[in-house]
Amino acid sequence: MTASGRPSRRHEHPPASPELPAPKAGDVLEIGGAASVQFAGKRGFRFRVIKVCPRPTYWGWLWLTGYVLDSKGQARERREIFVQREGLNIGS
């Protein structure tokens, strides 16, 4: 509620659990079905993060900008993806 008694439009969420640090620029992630159903099965890929959108979204979800990596670790495609934080795996 606001001071005027109206409901607040801003949603406050509890912080992410400490064992799940937010990804940061330079991280390489394994993106699969746990991150979002659209990346399940053979549609998964490795992804190098270049930006984490700071704007609030649904609790536990993030907008990431980065590059899809090929088998040699070379950037092949720039993408923005919407993923669940708990479904992200840090790759090598």
C-alpha positions in Angstrom: 0.0 0.0 0.0 1.1 3.5 -0.7 0.8 6.4 1.8 -2.4 7.4 0.2 -3.9 4.0 0.9 -3.8 2.8 -2.7 -2.2 -0.5 -3.6 1.3 -0.3 -4.8 2.0 -1.3 -8.4 5.5 -2.3 -7.5 6.0 -6.0 -6.6 8.6 -6.7 -3.9 10.1 -10.1 -4.0 12.4 -11.8 -1.5 16.0 -11.8 -2.6 17.3 -14.9 -4.5 18.8 -17.5 -2.3 22.5 -16.8 -1.4 23.6 -20.1 -3.0 22.2 -18.9 -6.4 24.3 -15.8 -7.3 23.0 -13.8 -10.3 24.9 -14.4 -13.5 27.1 -11.5 -14.7 28.8 -10.4 -17.9 31.4 -12.9 -19.0 29.7 -15.9 -17.4 29.2 -18.9 -19.7 25.9 -20.7 -19.0 24.4 -24.0 -20.1 20.9 -23.1 -21.1 18.4 -26.0 -21.2 14.9 -27.0 -20.3 15.3 -26.1 -16.6 15.9 -22.5 -17.7 12.8 -22.4 -19.9 10.7 -25.0 -21.6 11.6 -23.5 -25.0 15.2 -24.7 -24.6 14.4 -28.3 -23.6 16.0 -31.4 -25.3 18.2 -30.7 -28.3 17.3 -27.0 -28.2 19.7 -26.3 -25.4 23.0 -24.3 -25.9 25.9 -22.6 -24.3 25.5 -18.9 -23.8 28.0 -16.1 -22.9 26.3 -13.4 -20.9 27.1 -9.8 -21.9 24.3 -8.1 -20.0 21.7 -8.9 -17.3 18.7 -6.6 -17.5 18.3 -4.8 -14.2 14.6 -4.1 -14.6 12.2 -6.1 -12.3 10.3 -9.0 -13.9 8.5 -12.1 -12.6 10.1 -13.4 -9.4 12.9 -15.9 -10.3 13.1 -14.9 -14.0 15.8 -12.8 -15.8 16.3 -11.2 -19.2 19.8 -12.0 -20.4 21.6 -10.7 -23.4 24.6 -12.6 -24.8 26.0 -14.9 -27.5 25.1 -18.5 -28.4 28.4 -20.3 -28.5 29.5 -23.1 -30.9 31.3 -26.2 -29.8 34.7 -24.3 -29.9 33.4 -21.5 -27.7 33.1 -19.0 -30.5 30.1 -16.6 -30.6 27.7 -17.4 -33.4 24.5 -15.5 -32.6 23.5 -12.6 -30.4 20.3 -13.2 -28.5 18.1 -12.0 -25.6 16.6 -14.8 -23.6 14.1 -14.9 -20.7 15.1 -17.6 -18.2 14.5 -18.9 -14.7 17.4 -18.2 -12.4 17.2 -21.5 -10.7 17.5 -23.3 -14.1 20.8 -21.8 -15.1 24.0 -23.9 -15.0 27.4 -22.3 -15.1 29.4 -24.0 -17.9 33.2 -24.0 -18.5 
